[in-house]
Amino acid sequence: MRIVRALTTCALSLRHRVISTHLLRTRSFLKPYTGAPVTMAAASEDSLRQALAQKQSSIEFQGNAVRQLKSSGASKPEIEAAVQALNALKLEKSSIESQLQTAAGGSSSASRDAFRQNVVNTLERRLFYIPSFKIYRGVAGLYDYGPPGCSVKSNVLAFWRQHFVLEENMLEVDCPCVTPEVVLKASGHVEKFTDLMVKDEKTGTCYRADHLLKDYCKEKLEKDFSLSSGKAAELKHILAVLDDLSAEQLGAKIKEYGITAPDTKNPLSDPYPFNLMFQTSIGPSGVSPGYMRPETAQGIFVNFKDLYYYNGNKLPFAAAQIGQAFRNEISPRQGLLRVREFTLAEIEHFVDPLDKSHPKFSDVANLEFLMFPRDEQVSGQCAKRLQLGEAVSSGIVNNETLGYFIGRVYLFLTRLGIDKERLRFRQHLANEMAHYAADCWDAEIESSYGWIECVGIADRSAYDLRAHSEKSSVALVAQEKFSEPREVEKLVITPLKKELGLAFKGNQKMVTEALEAMEEKVAMEMKADLESKGEVEFHVCTLGKNVTIKKSMVSISKEKKKEHQRVFTPSVIEPSFGIGRIIYCLYEHSFYTRPSKGGDEQLNVFRFPPLVAPIKCTVFPLVQNQQYEEVAKLISKSLTAAGISHKIDITGTSIGKRYARTDELGVPFAITVDSTSSVTVRERDSKDQVRVSTDKVASVVREVTDGVSTWADVLKMYPLHSSETAEE
């Protein structure tokens, strides 16, 4: 009895004990219906899982104590005290579970889903976009843009042209979507442009293998409170290395975790590669195979020789292209973020590999924003604010030209309306980059789906032009003429293809490419090792493993020559923009709700900047009145003459409801005709109104929408108007 009482006293004291091992950290998630980031302090997942396991043990221990008291005939007060202690432990367990749910992102999941659903419902109802072929139940991964969606997309692309093509004096091209197979073989797409797929063994339904494993890991981490710290760490590690798992490793994990087909729970096949390109044939005979292009870049690379000539045989220069690309996604999801046909805007900036400085880098060097270098990722740290100039000078960003485009991309996205606090530039890890790449960064935007890659900015070295030169036998090179002949020492790497073919068979090409792409220091070290040892271990990134290179497989030497000019293959800096992804993130970042005048409902609003708003202005006669309607039509004509997209509404609906309808379309300004000589101009987000004469209103709206002046400037110049009935 004394032992039981001691246990009860110990359990009761647990209500007052503070678990000091809980470490605090912050996590960012979306408030429901706002999309605004907030910060919450929560104990670390590991310490919470440990505390939860300890609490469960205490509950079991105390439960046994209660049962012993009852079976031993203890007094009623003693039993009640023990039960009270047990209930207190259960409450503490519930509290820890709640904290763990927050730390794992589970508690924010419902609010993110609700926010996303509200955004998507509004977008589809107002016809920004809808599923394609809707009356035939649609096709996954295909969407139609409606009138406001087309306008937003057109405005984004117009600004992209102005911000990049015009300001950087780029050469714009427009190449076919249908691409001959030989081009995509040279680029590596035919061989390597694959995802790993699994099939439902009974129905044949296909799924992306990595998506199934990712969903399993995330669900377990967010919802399974019984996970041990070790198991949670294992699942997090899988999420971190998911892109690097081989087909065998993916298949092993799917079997280990018992993952089945989501819809039927049937067993799944082993993962196997599926090429994402849409195949077709060119011409009626069908003997000339082709593909719908998976990217727009190859059209620029194959035209390099002519573009270089057009540019006066001078480097650097950039070529740009906007166009449709096609990827036969295995299991499209996440709306506009993963689709089968989409718009890309890509830039290929050709530069001398020995001089990657940029004359305009000082224009962006002082920009400071969130960057996520690979060292911080590997060490488990978070993205941090860095000044771009310091990132380049310290070597975090490989060179000035790459840094310049990172800065320009930052300015482009933030001027569109992307939230600066939810935009970061993440550097690719070493195992993410191709062997030929010098450095790669992704502009990632946080949405309700998490961090989404929307722009890739890569230094691809000279790989693409070399690949097409070799396949086509056309030299895609640039020249630098010397004023005096120069004696130069050149590195010559000659892979012996016969020996490599015998040793590596189907992998010969990848080994050959890796050998040819070696830097001088690495090549000379290999030469020394081959001469002393006869063979050397060599890592081939595209194979993901080391191979043994023997002396008979490659010749490495340096030759001295007199040259009158330097002939070289230019390096390429490539910013690639997923326009649909940027637009969807812009929708989420611009969306919020506010109460109606009566407070009985929430009204949806898109806070689009005038730059991208689908309609810049609306014109409303306050009431149905012949004179007001005539004034409205005259203002409409002046807006058209000024090139301002607008909408005129002469229905008898209340002005408050008309405001609400256009706020939901993101229209920044509304002109209300309430007299024949002057009108009111209302700004969407503040709902402030000013009074402007009818003959000046078009020029006022144009100045603000063109960015010549701001709404704050307008408030200083024109009298503020107050109306009691305006929002009713």
C-alpha positions in Angstrom: 0.0 0.0 0.0 2.8 2.4 0.8 4.4 1.7 -2.6 1.1 2.4 -4.3 0.6 5.7 -2.4 4.1 6.7 -3.3 3.4 6.1 -7.0 0.3 8.2 -6.7 2.1 11.1 -5.1 4.8 11.0 -7.8 2.2 11.0 -10.5 0.3 14.0 -9.0 3.5 16.0 -8.9 3.9 15.5 -12.7 1.1 18.2 -13.2 3.5 20.8 -11.9 6.7 19.6 -13.5 8.1 21.7 -16.4 9.8 19.7 -19.2 12.9 21.8 -19.6 14.3 19.8 -22.5 11.9 21.3 -25.0 13.8 23.4 -27.5 12.1 26.2 -29.2 12.1 26.9 -32.9 10.1 28.9 -35.4 8.1 27.6 -38.3 6.3 29.6 -41.0 2.8 28.7 -42.2 -0.2 30.3 -43.7 -3.1 31.8 -41.7 -6.4 30.6 -43.1 -7.7 32.8 -45.9 -4.9 35.3 -45.8 -1.8 33.7 -47.2 0.3 35.9 -44.9 3.2 34.2 -43.1 3.2 34.0 -39.3 5.8 32.7 -36.9 5.0 30.3 -34.1 7.4 29.1 -31.4 7.3 25.3 -30.9 9.3 22.7 -29.2 11.6 20.7 -31.5 10.2 17.6 -32.9 12.8 15.3 -31.5 12.4 16.5 -27.9 8.6 16.5 -28.2 8.6 12.9 -29.5 10.8 11.9 -26.6 8.6 13.7 -24.1 5.5 12.0 -25.7 7.1 8.6 -25.3 7.9 9.4 -21.6 4.4 10.7 -21.0 2.9 7.5 -22.5 5.0 5.4 -20.2 3.9 7.5 -17.2 0.3 7.1 -18.2 0.7 3.3 -18.4 2.5 3.3 -15.1 -0.2 5.4 -13.5 -3.0 3.3 -15.0 -1.5 0.3 -13.4 -1.4 2.2 -10.1 -5.1 3.0 -10.4 -5.9 -0.7 -11.1 -3.8 -1.8 -8.1 -5.6 0.6 -5.8 -9.0 -0.6 -6.9 -8.1 -4.3 -6.6 -6.5 -3.8 -3.2 -9.7 -2.1 -1.8 -8.1 1.3 -1.2 -10.1 4.2 0.1 -12.3 6.3 -2.2 -10.2 9.5 -1.7 -7.0 7.6 -2.6 -8.6 6.1 -5.8 -10.0 9.6 -6.8 -6.5 11.2 -6.3 -4.9 8.5 -8.5 -7.5 8.9 -11.2 -7.1 12.7 -11.1 -3.3 12.2 -11.6 -4.0 9.9 -14.5 -6.3 12.5 -16.1 -3.7 15.2 -15.6 -1.1 13.0 -17.4 -3.5 12.5 -20.3 -4.1 16.2 -20.6 -0.3 16.8 -20.6 0.0 14.1 -23.3 -2.7 15.9 -25.4 -0.8 19.2 -25.0 2.4 17.6 -26.2 0.6 16.0 -29.2 -0.8 19.4 -30.1 2.7 20.9 -29.9 4.1 18.1 -32.0 1.4 18.5 -34.6 2.4 22.2 -34.9 6.2 21.4 -35.0 5.6 18.8 -37.7 3.4 21.2 -39.7 0.2 19.2 -39.2 -1.8 21.9 -37.4 -1.1 24.4 -40.2 -2.0 21.8 -42.9 -5.8 22.3 -42.4 -5.4 26.1 -42.6 -3.2 25.8 -45.7 -5.7 23.5 -47.3 -8.6 25.8 -46.5 -6.8 28.9 -47.8 -5.8 27.1 -51.0 -9.3 25.9 -51.6 -10.7 29.4 -51.2 -8.2 30.7 -53.7 -8.8 27.9 -56.2 -12.6 28.2 -55.9 -12.4 32.0 -56.5 -10.0 31.6 -59.5 -12.2 28.9 -61.1 -15.5 30.8 -60.4 -14.2 34.0 -61.8 -12.7 32.1 -64.8 -9.0 32.9 -64.2 -8.5 29.2 -65.2 -10.6 26.1 -65.4 -9.8 22.4 -66.2 -9.6 21.8 -70.0 -12.3 19.9 -71.7 -14.5 20.3 -68.7 -17.7 19.1 -70.3 -15.9 15.8 -71.0 -14.7 15.5 -67.4 -11.4 17.0 -68.3 -7.8 15.7 -68.6 -5.5 15.8 -65.6 -2.7 18.3 -66.0 -4.3 20.4 -68.7 -6.0 23.8 -67.9 -7.6 26.6 -69.9 -7.0 30.3 -69.0 -10.2 32.4 -69.0 -10.4 36.1 -69.8 -8.8 37.5 -66.5 -6.3 34.7 -66.5 -5.2 35.5 -70.1 -4.9 39.1 -69.1 -2.7 38.4 -66.1 -0.5 36.0 -68.1 -0.2 38.6 -71.0 0.7 41.3 -68.5 3.4 39.1 -66.8 4.9 38.2 -70.2 4.8 41.8 -71.3 6.7 42.9 -68.2 9.2 39.9 -68.7 9.9 41.2 -72.2 10.4 44.7 -70.9 12.5 43.8 -67.9 14.8 41.3 -69.7 14.6 41.4 -73.5 14.4 45.2 -73.9 16.5 46.3 -70.9 19.3 43.8 -71.6 19.1 44.2 -75.4 18.4 40.4 -76.0 17.8 38.7 -79.3 14.4 37.1 -79.2 13.6 34.0 -81.2 10.5 31.8 -81.7 11.2 28.2 -82.5 8.8 25.3 -83.3 7.3 23.1 -80.6 7.8 20.0 -82.7 11.5 19.0 -82.4 13.3 16.3 -84.4 14.6 13.4 -82.4 18.2 13.9 -83.4 18.2 17.3 -81.5 16.9 15.9 -78.3 19.2 12.9 -78.6 22.2 15.3 -78.7 20.8 17.2 -75.7 20.4 14.0 -73.7 16.6 14.3 -73.3 15.8 11.1 -75.2 18.1 9.1 -72.8 17.7 10.9 -69.5 14.4 12.9 -69.4 12.7 10.4 -67.2 10.8 9.9 -63.9 10.4 6.7 -62.0 7.0 5.2 -62.3 5.1 2.4 -60.5 1.8 0.7 -61.6 -1.1 -0.7 -59.7 -0.5 -4.4 -60.4 -4.3 -5.1 -60.8 -5.7 -2.0 -62.5 -2.6 -0.7 -64.3 -3.0 2.8 -62.9 0.3 4.7 -63.0 1.9 6.7 -60.2 5.2 8.6 -59.7 7.2 6.5 -57.3 8.9 9.4 -55.5 5.5 11.1 -55.0 4.1 8.1 -53.2 7.1 7.8 -50.9 7.1 11.6 -50.2 3.4 11.5 -49.3 3.9 8.6 -47.0 6.8 10.2 -45.2 5.0 13.6 -44.8 1.8 12.0 -43.5 3.7 9.9 -41.0 5.6 12.8 -39.7 2.6 15.1 -39.4 0.0 12.6 -38.1 1.7 9.6 -36.4 2.5 10.7 -32.8 3.9 7.3 -31.9 6.9 7.7 -34.2 10.2 7.4 -32.3 12.8 10.2 -32.8 15.0 7.7 -34.7 12.2 6.8 -37.1 11.2 10.5 -37.6 14.9 11.3 -38.4 14.9 8.4 -40.9 11.8 9.7 -42.7 13.2 13.3 -42.8 16.4 11.9 -44.3 14.5 10.1 -47.0 12.7 13.4 -47.9 16.0 15.2 -48.1 17.6 12.7 -50.4 14.5 11.7 -52.4 15.7 13.1 -55.7 18.9 11.0 -55.5 17.3 7.6 -54.8 17.8 5.0 -57.5 14.9 2.8 -58.9 16.1 0.0 -56.7 16.3 2.2 -53.6 12.9 3.7 -54.2 11.4 0.2 -54.7 13.0 -1.1 -51.6 11.6 1.7 -49.5 8.1 1.3 -51.0 8.1 -2.4 -50.0 9.6 -1.7 -46.6 6.9 0.7 -45.7 4.1 -1.3 -47.2 3.0 1.5 -49.6 0.2 0.5 -51.9 -1.8 2.1 -54.6 -3.6 5.2 -53.1 -7.0 4.5 -54.7 -7.3 0.7 -54.5 -4.7 -0.4 -51.9 -3.4 -2.9 -54.4 0.3 -3.9 -54.5 2.6 -1.8 -56.7 5.1 -2.9 -59.4 8.8 -2.2 -59.1 9.8 1.4 -60.2 10.9 1.8 -63.8 11.9 4.9 -65.9 9.2 6.6 -68.0 10.3 9.3 -70.6 8.2 12.4 -70.0 8.3 13.6 -73.6 5.3 13.4 -76.0 6.5 11.5 -79.0 5.2 12.2 -82.5 6.3 11.7 -86.1 7.1 14.4 -88.7 5.6 13.9 -92.1 3.1 11.4 -93.4 5.5 8.4 -93.7 6.2 8.3 -90.0 9.9 7.6 -90.6 11.1 10.9 -89.1 10.5 10.7 -85.3 10.1 13.8 -83.2 8.9 15.0 -79.9 6.9 17.9 -78.5 9.7 20.0 -76.9 10.1 19.6 -73.1 11.9 23.0 -73.0 12.5 26.0 -75.3 16.3 26.2 -74.8 17.4 23.7 -77.5 16.0 26.0 -80.3 18.3 28.7 -79.1 21.4 26.5 -78.9 21.0 25.1 -82.4 20.7 28.6 -83.8 23.8 29.9 -81.9 25.9 30.2 -85.1 23.4 32.5 -86.9 22.7 34.5 -83.7 26.4 35.0 -83.1 26.8 36.3 -86.7 23.7 38.5 -86.3 25.3 40.0 -83.2 28.4 41.0 -85.1 30.4 38.0 -83.9 30.6 39.6 -80.5 30.3 38.1 -77.0 28.6 38.3 -74.6 25.0 38.3 -75.9 21.8 36.8 -74.8 19.0 35.1 -76.7 15.5 34.7 -75.3 12.4 32.8 -76.1 8.8 32.5 -74.8 6.8 29.5 -75.8 4.9 26.3 -74.9 6.6 23.3 -73.6 5.2 19.8 -73.0 5.9 17.1 -70.4 3.8 14.0 -70.1 3.6 14.0 -66.3 2.9 10.6 -64.8 0.5 11.9 -62.1 -0.1 15.7 -62.5 -1.3 17.4 -59.3 -1.0 20.7 -57.5 -3.1 22.6 -60.1 -1.1 25.0 -62.3 2.2 23.9 -60.5 2.5 20.6 -62.3 0.9 20.4 -65.7 1.4 18.7 -69.1 1.5 21.8 -71.2 2.9 25.1 -69.9 4.6 28.4 -70.9 8.3 28.8 -70.4 10.3 32.0 -70.8 14.0 31.2 -71.1 17.2 33.1 -71.6 20.5 31.8 -72.8 23.3 34.3 -72.1 26.5 33.3 -74.0 29.7 34.5 -72.4 33.5 33.9 -72.6 34.3 31.1 -70.0 37.4 33.0 -69.1 35.6 36.2 -68.3 32.2 35.9 -66.5 32.2 39.5 -65.2 29.2 41.7 -66.0 29.3 45.4 -66.7 26.0 46.1 -64.9 26.6 43.9 -61.8 26.9 47.1 -59.6 23.3 47.8 -60.4 22.2 44.8 -58.3 25.2 44.2 -56.0 23.6 46.0 -53.0 20.4 44.0 -53.1 19.8 41.9 -50.0 17.4 39.0 -49.8 16.9 35.4 -48.6 19.6 33.1 -49.9 20.0 29.4 -49.1 23.6 28.4 -49.9 24.4 24.7 -50.0 26.6 24.8 -46.9 23.6 26.0 -44.8 21.4 23.3 -46.3 23.9 20.5 -45.5 24.4 21.7 -42.0 20.6 21.9 -41.3 20.5 25.7 -41.1 17.8 28.0 -42.6 17.9 30.5 -45.4 19.5 33.8 -44.4 19.6 37.3 -45.7 22.8 38.0 -47.8 23.9 41.0 -49.8 24.3 39.8 -53.4 27.7 41.6 -53.9 29.1 39.8 -50.8 27.7 36.4 -52.0 29.6 36.8 -55.3 32.8 38.2 -53.8 33.0 35.4 -51.2 32.5 32.7 -53.9 29.0 31.6 -52.7 27.7 32.6 -56.1 30.2 31.4 -58.8 30.5 34.5 -60.9 29.2 38.1 -61.6 27.0 37.2 -64.6 25.2 34.5 -62.6 24.9 36.9 -59.7 23.6 39.6 -62.0 20.8 37.4 -63.3 19.9 36.3 -59.7 19.5 40.0 -58.8 17.4 40.7 -61.9 15.1 37.7 -61.2 14.6 39.0 -57.7 13.6 42.4 -59.0 11.3 40.9 -61.6 9.4 38.7 -59.1 9.0 41.3 -56.4 7.8 43.9 -58.8 5.2 41.5 -60.0 3.8 41.3 -56.5 5.6 38.3 -55.0 6.1 38.7 -51.2 9.8 39.4 -50.5 9.5 37.4 -47.2 8.3 34.3 -49.1 10.9 34.3 -51.8 14.3 32.7 -51.5 17.2 31.6 -53.8 18.3 28.1 -53.0 21.7 26.8 -54.3 21.7 23.3 -55.8 23.6 20.7 -53.7 26.6 19.1 -55.3 24.6 15.9 -56.0 21.8 17.9 -57.7 24.0 19.5 -60.3 25.2 17.9 -63.6 28.9 17.3 -63.9 29.2 20.1 -66.4 27.4 22.8 -64.4 29.5 25.4 -62.6 26.7 26.6 -60.3 22.9 26.5 -60.1 20.3 28.4 -58.0 16.5 28.2 -57.9 14.2 31.0 -57.1 11.7 29.3 -54.8 8.4 30.9 -53.8 6.5 29.7 -50.7 2.9 28.8 -51.3 0.3 26.7 -49.5 2.1 23.7 -51.2 5.4 24.6 -49.6 8.5 26.1 -51.3 8.0 25.9 -55.1 10.8 26.2 -57.7 9.6 28.8 -60.2 12.9 30.0 -61.8 16.1 28.2 -62.4 19.3 30.2 -62.8 22.2 28.0 -63.9 25.8 28.3 -65.2 25.7 25.4 -67.6 29.3 25.9 -68.8 29.8 24.9 -72.5 28.0 21.6 -72.4 25.0 22.3 -74.6 26.9 23.9 -77.5 29.6 21.1 -77.4 26.9 18.4 -77.5 25.2 19.9 -80.6 28.6 20.6 -82.2 29.6 16.9 -81.8 26.2 15.5 -83.0 25.7 17.9 -86.0 29.4 18.3 -87.0 28.9 22.0 -87.1 31.3 24.1 -85.0 29.3 26.2 -82.5 32.2 28.3 -81.4 33.3 32.0 -80.9 36.6 33.6 -81.8 38.9 36.1 -80.1 41.4 37.6 -82.5 44.9 38.5 -81.1 46.7 41.6 -82.2 49.9 39.6 -82.1 50.4 35.8 -82.4 50.5 34.0 -79.1 52.2 30.9 -78.0 49.7 29.0 -75.9 49.8 25.7 -74.0 46.6 23.7 -74.5 45.2 20.8 -72.6 44.2 17.9 -74.9 42.0 15.2 -73.5 41.4 12.3 -75.9 39.1 9.6 -74.6 39.8 6.3 -76.5 36.3 5.3 -77.4 37.0 1.7 -78.3 38.6 0.9 -74.9 35.8 2.8 -73.1 33.1 1.0 -75.1 34.5 -2.4 -74.2 34.7 -1.4 -70.5 31.5 0.5 -70.0 29.2 -0.5 -72.9 26.0 1.5 -72.7 27.5 4.0 -70.2 30.4 4.9 -72.6 28.9 8.2 -73.6 28.5 9.5 -70.0 32.0 8.4 -69.1 33.4 10.1 -72.2 31.5 13.3 -71.5 32.7 13.4 -67.9 36.4 12.9 -69.0 36.1 15.7 -71.7 34.6 18.1 -69.1 37.5 17.7 -66.6 39.1 20.9 -65.4 42.9 21.2 -66.1 43.9 20.6 -62.5 41.8 17.4 -62.2 43.0 16.2 -65.7 46.7 16.7 -64.8 46.2 14.8 -61.5 44.6 12.0 -63.4 47.5 11.9 -65.8 50.0 11.6 -63.0 48.1 8.9 -61.3 47.7 6.9 -64.5 51.4 7.1 -65.2 52.3 6.0 -61.7 49.5 3.5 -60.9 48.1 2.5 -64.3 44.5 3.1 -63.2 42.5 5.6 -61.2 39.0 5.9 -59.6 36.9 8.6 -61.3 33.5 9.9 -60.2 30.9 10.2 -63.0 28.1 12.4 -61.8 25.6 11.3 -64.4 26.1 7.7 -63.3 26.2 8.6 -59.6 29.2 6.4 -58.9 33.0 5.9 -59.3 34.4 4.1 -62.3 37.9 2.7 -62.9 39.8 4.5 -65.6 42.8 2.7 -67.0 45.8 4.2 -68.8 44.7 2.7 -72.1 41.3 4.5 -72.0 42.3 8.2 -72.2 45.2 10.3 -73.4 46.0 13.5 -71.5 48.6 16.0 -72.7 49.6 19.6 -73.1 50.6 21.0 -76.4 52.3 24.3 -77.3 51.0 26.2 -80.3 51.2 29.6 -81.9 47.8 31.0 -82.4 46.5 34.2 -84.2 43.1 33.8 -82.6 41.5 31.9 -79.8 38.6 29.7 -80.7 36.4 28.5 -77.9 33.0 27.2 -77.0 31.1 29.9 -75.0 29.6 29.2 -71.6 25.9 29.6 -71.0 24.1 31.3 -68.1 20.5 30.2 -68.3 17.6 31.7 -66.4 14.5 29.6 -67.0 11.0 30.8 -65.9 8.0 28.6 -65.3 5.4 31.3 -66.1 2.4 29.2 -64.8 4.1 28.5 -61.5 4.9 32.2 -61.0 1.3 33.2 -61.8 -0.2 30.7 -59.4 2.1 31.8 -56.6 1.2 35.4 -57.4 -2.5 34.5 -57.0 -1.8 33.1 -53.5 0.4 36.0 -52.5 -2.2 38.5 -53.7 -5.3 36.9 -52.2 -7.0 38.0 -48.9 -10.4 38.4 -47.5 -12.1 41.3 -45.6 -15.5 41.7 -44.0 -18.4 43.2 -45.9 -19.9 46.5 -44.8 -22.5 44.7 -42.6 -19.9 42.3 -41.3 -22.1 39.3 -42.2 -19.8 37.8 -44.9 -16.1 37.7 -46.0 -15.3 39.3 -49.3 -12.5 38.0 -51.5 -9.9 40.4 -52.8 -6.8 40.0 -55.1 -4.3 42.8 -54.4 -2.7 42.6 -57.8 -0.3 45.5 -58.5 -1.6 47.6 -61.5 1.3 46.2 -63.5 -0.3 42.7 -63.7 -4.0 43.4 -62.8 -6.2 41.8 -65.5 -8.4 45.0 -65.7 -6.9 48.3 -64.6 -10.1 50.2 -64.0 -13.9 50.0 -63.8 -16.4 52.7 -64.6 -19.7 52.7 -62.7 -22.6 55.2 -62.9 -23.8 55.5 -59.3 -27.4 55.0 -60.3 -29.3 54.3 -63.5 -29.4 57.8 -65.0 -29.1 58.8 -68.7 -26.7 61.7 -68.0 -24.5 59.5 -65.8 -24.4 56.8 -68.4 -23.4 59.2 -71.1 -20.5 60.5 -68.9 -19.5 56.9 -68.2 -19.3 56.2 -71.9 -17.2 59.3 -72.6 -14.8 58.3 -69.8 -14.6 54.7 -71.3 -13.6 56.2 -74.6 -10.9 58.3 -73.0 -9.6 55.2 -71.1 -9.5 53.2 -74.4 -7.6 56.0 -76.1 -5.1 56.0 -73.2 -4.6 52.2 -73.6 -6.1 51.3 -70.2 -8.0 48.1 -70.0 -11.3 48.7 -68.2 -14.8 47.5 -67.7 -18.0 49.6 -67.7 -21.0 48.4 -65.7 -24.3 50.3 -66.1 -26.4 47.7 -64.3 -28.6 48.8 -61.5 -26.8 46.7 -58.9 -25.7 48.5 -55.8 -22.4 50.2 -56.0 -21.1 48.2 -53.0 -21.8 44.9 -54.8 -20.2 46.2 -57.9 -17.1 47.2 -55.9 -17.0 43.7 -54.4 -17.3 42.0 -57.8 -14.3 43.9 -59.2 -12.2 43.6 -56.0 -12.5 39.8 -56.5 -11.0 40.3 -60.0 -8.2 42.3 -58.5 -9.1 45.6 -60.3 -7.1 48.3 -58.6 -9.2 51.4 -59.4 -13.0 52.1 -59.7 -14.4 55.3 -61.2 -17.9 56.1 -59.9 -19.9 58.6 -61.9 -22.1 60.6 -59.5 -22.2 63.9 -61.3 -21.6 65.3 -64.8 -18.5 67.4 -64.1 -16.5 65.2 -61.6 -16.2 61.6 -60.5 -14.7 59.6 -57.6 -11.8 57.3 -58.0 -11.6 54.5 -55.5 -8.4 52.5 -54.6 -9.1 48.8 -54.1 -7.1 48.0 -50.9 -7.5 51.1 -48.8 -11.0 51.9 -50.2 -10.0 55.6 -50.2 -11.7 57.8 -52.8 -10.7 61.1 -54.4 -12.7 63.4 -56.5 -11.3 64.2 -60.0 -12.8 66.1 -62.9 -14.1 64.0 -65.7 -11.6 65.4 -68.3 -8.6 64.4 -66.1 -9.6 61.1 -64.7 -8.2 59.0 -67.6 -4.7 60.6 -67.3 -4.7 60.2 -63.5 -5.5 56.5 -63.8 -2.9 56.1 -66.5 -0.1 57.7 -64.5 -0.7 55.4 -61.6 -1.1 52.2 -63.7 2.1 53.0 -65.7 4.0 53.6 -62.5 4.7 57.3 -63.2 3.0 58.2 -59.9 1.6 56.4 -56.9 -1.7 56.4 -55.1 -0.1 58.4 -52.3 0.8 61.1 -54.9 -2.9 61.1 -56.0 -4.1 61.6 -52.4 -1.9 64.6 -52.1 -3.1 66.2 -55.4 -6.9 65.6 -55.2 -9.5 66.1 -52.4 -10.4 63.0 -50.4 -14.0 62.0 -50.9 -16.2 60.4 -48.2 -19.4 58.6 -48.9 -21.6 56.9 -46.3 -23.3 54.8 -48.9 -20.4 53.9 -51.2 -19.8 50.5 -49.7 -23.4 49.6 -48.8 
